[in-house]
Amino acid sequence: MAFSGVDYYGLDEELTDEERLVRDNVRRFVDKEVVPVIGEHYQAGTFPMDLVPKFADLGLLGANLEGYGCAGMGDIAYGLAMQELERGDSGVRSFCSVQGSLCMYPIHAFGSEAQKERWLPGMAAGELIGCFGLTEPDFGSNPSGMITKAETLPGGGFRINGTKRWITNGDLADVAIVWAKLDGGKVRGFLVPKGTPGYSTRKIDDKFSLRASVTSELFFEDCEVGEDAILPGVVGMRGPLSCLSQARYGICFGAIGAAMSCYETALEYAKDRKQFSRPIAGYQLVQQKLVHMLSEITKAQCLTLRLGRLKESGKIKPPHISLAKRNNVSMALEIARMARDVLGANGIMYEYPVGRHMMNLETVYTYEGTHDIHTLIVGQDITGLAAFE
């Protein structure tokens, strides 16, 4: 049965025709291409690479960027596309988020024209894949403490040394956007193509979450790149943090998709599953759970709709995104756990998506800024006092 959406407050009326069209196209794609296969890929720990050209055909790679083969869709249309992708699986949405927001966005925003022409059309077409190298084994929530360094070479170019960890698409990537401290000073971004001597990757396999997503370590050992590798348009942590804001925005919508999948599964299951004298949907405790899920999804939808309008009007601030990310991912994780409870023993079966979403959301709760870090970001914004360095 095709998914018809969760829209208790009729928020479709607040969307434009383009926004509904994008959402519905991606919704049909997810029902047809993602939902039937993603459980098998999750079990196998593989990413469905055959979907990448189809992402490109739908304009989902660099979706809200202009030019260079990108779709140039509006921010809410982009968010709704991420919602539908994550309704399929967080790993599927992660692929598109990383490709567009963490890899294509910095090239688009901070790259030279030559860099844009070299990389963006191929990335938009799904012919080239990127990864974003910021997090390190010892520096996650405190990325400015990174120890990866770049040195200016006397004859021109740069030498990079360091390790990055928890990098989505790392083993798949044709190019890595690597953030390093240049000559002991400010953080700079570098484009490091696959196959560059001194650059290697290792896939991280022993994980129980985001299994249908490729996660890797990146190693740079006297890795030398040319002068044309540096992103010329940004200096300091503003570069990587602005990329993270772009990606977190998509997560705010994506988490709603995972929650929708869990709620819809629990609702249909509860109406079919009979215990004692009636379907379990007819019992007060189950109805309380279902109403709580619907209430939280509806609040998150209102939150992201306003967030998207703020982004489109240029009025958005990073703490706005932090508030939505912490709220919506926490909400989705709670709903996944509650839906698992409604399904009983069946909640842990691959036949249903609930357990898979529940495990994936444990990662989404942590990555792109942990729940607690986003709490402190909003806390600093409303008090004017930083609770961390």
N, C-alpha and C positions, 0 to 999 in steps of 0.2 A: 504493500500500500504506500502510495506517495505521501510524503510529509506535506501537510498543509499549513504549517506554521502555528506559532503560539502568539496570539494577539488579542488578549482579553479586553484591552482598552481601545481597540480600533486605531492603533497608531499608524496603520497603513495610510490613513487619511492625511497624515502629516508628511508623507513621503511624496517626492515628485515621481512622475512617470518613469524617468530614467532610473531612479533609485529602486523602484519596484521591479523594473525590467532586469536590472543587473542581479538583484537578489533572487528573482525567480529563475533566471537562467542558471545561476550557480546552484540553486536548490535542486533543479532537475538534474544537473550534472552530478551532484553529490549522490543523489538517489540512484542514478544509473551506473556511475563509474566508480564511486568510492565505497559506498555502504556494502555492496556485495563482496568486495575483496579485502577490505581493510583488516578484518579480523584475522585472516590468514597471514597477512603481512606482519601484523602485530605479533602473532605467535612465532613467526619465523625470524623476527627482528630485521625485516627488510623494508626498504622504501619502494613504493610502486613507481618506478622510473618511467613506465609507459604513460603515466599521467602528465608528465612534464610538458610535452608538446600540446596537450589538451588545455593545460593551464594557460599556455601562451595564446592558444586560439581564442580563449575567453577573455584575454587581456588582463590576466590576474598577476602577471609578473611586472612589477613597477606600475601597478594599476593606476595610482593617482599621481603619476609623474607625467610631465608634458614633453612631447617630442621624442625623437630617437626610437620610434617604434612603440612607445608606451601608449596606453589607452587614454590617459588623461581624464579618468573618471573622477567625479566629485568625492569628497572625503566620506560622506555618509554612504554613498554607493559602495565605496571601497570597504568601509566597515561592515556593511551588510554582507559583502562577498566573503570577508573573513569569518563572519558569524556562520555562514552556511558551510564553509570549509571545515570549521572546527566542529560543527554538528556531525560531520563525518569522522574526523579524528584530529586531535591537537597536533599530531605530527605532520599532517597534510597542511594545516594552516601555518605551522611553523616554517615549512619549506618556503611557502610563498611570502611569508612575513620577512624571513631572512633575506631572500632573494631581492625583494623590493625595497623594504625599509632599512635594512642594515647594510646592503651591498650596493644596490643601484642608487639609493638616495644619496649617500656620501659622494659618489662619483658625479651624480647629477648636480648636487649642491656645491661641491668643493673642488671638483676635478677640472682639469684643463679641457679645452675643446678637443684636443687630440685624444685624451683619455676617454671622454664621453663617446666620441665616434668609434673608438676601438672596442669598447666594452658594452655600452648600453644597448645597441640594436640586437646584438647576439644574446644578451641576457633577457631582453624583452621577448625574444623569439624562443627562449628555452634552449638555445643551442650552446650557451655558456652558463655555468653555474658559479655563484659566488659564496663566500663565507666571510664571517666577521670576527676577527681575532682581537678581542679585548680582555675577556676573563682569563686569569692565570690560576695555577694551582693554589696559590696563597693569597690571591687578591680577586675577590668577587664583588662584595658590597662596597669595597674601597678600591675602585679601579685606578684611582690616581696614584696608588702605591705601587703600581706595576714596576717590575724590574726588567722587562724586555727593553733592550736599548738598541739604538741605531747610531752608527758613527759615520760622519762624513769622510769619505775616502779622499786622499790627496789628489788623485787623478780624476775625481768626479764620481758621483754615485754614492751608495751607502752600503754599510755592512750591518746586518741585523742579527742579534743574538737574543734568544729567550724561548719561552714555552707558553703556549696558550692552551686552555683546557675547557671542556664543555662547549665545543664549537659545533653548532648545527651545520650540516652539509660539508663538514671539513674534508672528509674523504672523497666527496663528490666534486669538490670545487675546482674550477679552472683558474680561479683567481681568489686570493685571500686579501681582504682589507685588514691590514695589520696596524695596530696602534702601538707606538714605541716612543720612548723618551730619546730625543735626538741630541747627541753630544752632551748628555747629562742635564739637559734643560727641558724645554716644553715638549708635550706630547704631540706627535705628528702621525698622520696616516700614510701608509705605503701600500701600493698595489703590487702584490707578489704573485706572479703567474705560477701555475702548476708546472713542475719540472725544473724550476730554478734551482741550481746547485745549492745545497745547504738547507733546503726547505723539504720537510717530510711530514707525514701525517700518520696517525694511528687511530683506528676506529675503537670506540669504547663500546663493548658488547655486553658487559655484565650489569645490566640495568633492568628494572622491572617496570619502568615508566617510559613513555615516549618511545616504545620499541619500534614503531613504524616510522622512525626518524633517525637519520644518520648523525651520530654525535662523535666528535673526534678530539684528539689532541693535535696541536700543531707544534713542530719543532723547527727552530731556526738556529743553525750552527754555522756561523761565519757566512751567512747567506747574503750575497752581494747582488744589489739591484742598481739599475741606472738612475740618472738624475730625473728621468721622466716617470719614475715610480712614485714620487712623493705627491700627495694631494696638495696643490698650492693654495687652496682657498680657505684654509682654516688652520689655526694654531691653538694648542691647548685642549683641555678636556671638553670644551664646547663642541668639538667635532664629534667624538663618540657619544656624548650625552644627547646631542640633538638627534642622532640616529636612533638611540634607544627610545626617545620620546615618540618617534614615528612608529616604531615597532610596538610599543606599549599601547598606543592608541588602537592598533588592530586587535590586540589581545583583549581590550575592554569589550569589543564586540564579539570576538571569538568565544570567550567564556560563556556568553549567553547561548551560543549555538550548542555547546556541550550540555549546558543545563536544559535546553529545550529537548534534546535527544533523550536525556534521562527522564524528564517529566513525562514526555509523550509515551515512552516505553512503560513507565510505571502506571500511567493512567489506563492505557489499553490492557495491560496485564491485570490490573485490579478489577477491571470490568469483566474480564473473562474468567479469572481464577475464582472458583467457588470453594468456600469452607463453611462447615456447618450448614446453614439454611439459605445462603445467598452469596453473590459475588462479594469479594472482600472490599470492593469499592463502596458497598452499602454499610460498612461499619464506621463508627465515629472516628476511631483512631487513624484509620487509613485516609478518610476524608480530610482530617486535620493535616496530615502529611501532604496530600495533594494540593490543598488550598495554600499551604505555606510555600510550596514550590512555585505555584502560579503567582502568588503575591510577590515573591522575591524576583522572579523573572520579569514581571511587569515593572517593578521599580527600576531594575537594571536597564530595561528598554528605555524608560523615560530618561534615565541618567545619560545613556549613550547618545540618544537623539539630541539632547541639549549639548553634549560634548561635541558632537559632530558639527552642529551649527556654530558653536564657538570656534572650532577649527576653521571652518569655511569662511568665517568673518574675520579671521586673523586675531581674534581676542583670546585664544586659548593660552594657558600657562601650563608649564610642566606639572605643577601641583594639581591642576584640574585632572590631568591624566592619571596621576598617582591615586587620587581619590577614587576614580572609576576602576582602576586596575585592582586595587586592594578590595574594593567592595564586590566587584563582579566575579573575580576568581574565587574569593572566599564563599560567595553565594553559590557558585557552580559546584564547588567541592562539597558543600553541605548538601546540596540537592542530589548529587551523585551518591553520597552515602545514604541519604534518606530513601532514594529510589532503590538502591541495593537492598535495603531493609524491606521495602514493599515486595520485592521479588523473592524474598526469602533465599532458599538455596539456589534457585535459578539465577540469582543476582551475580553469582561468581562464574556463570557459564559464558563461553564465547558466543553462544547462540544469541545473547543479548548484549547490547553495547555498554551497559551501565558500568560493569566492573572495569572495562577498558578505559572509559572516560574517567572513572574514579582514580585509577592509577595515573593516567596522564596528567590530571589536574594537580596531583601532588607536585609535579615538576613545574607546571605553569604557575602555581602558587609561589614558587621560589625564583624562577628565572625572570630576567628583565627587571630585576629589583624585587627583593623578597617582600612579603606582606608587611613585615616590621619596618623595613627601610622606607616603604611608601607611607607608612604611618608617620614616620619621623619627618619625611619631606613635607607632608601636609601640616604636621605640627609646627615645623619651622615657619611655614608660610603664614599661619594664623597667629603665632605668638611673636614672631620676629626673633626667636631664640633657637639656635641650632643645638640639638641634643647629640650631635656627632660631629666629628672633625670635618 
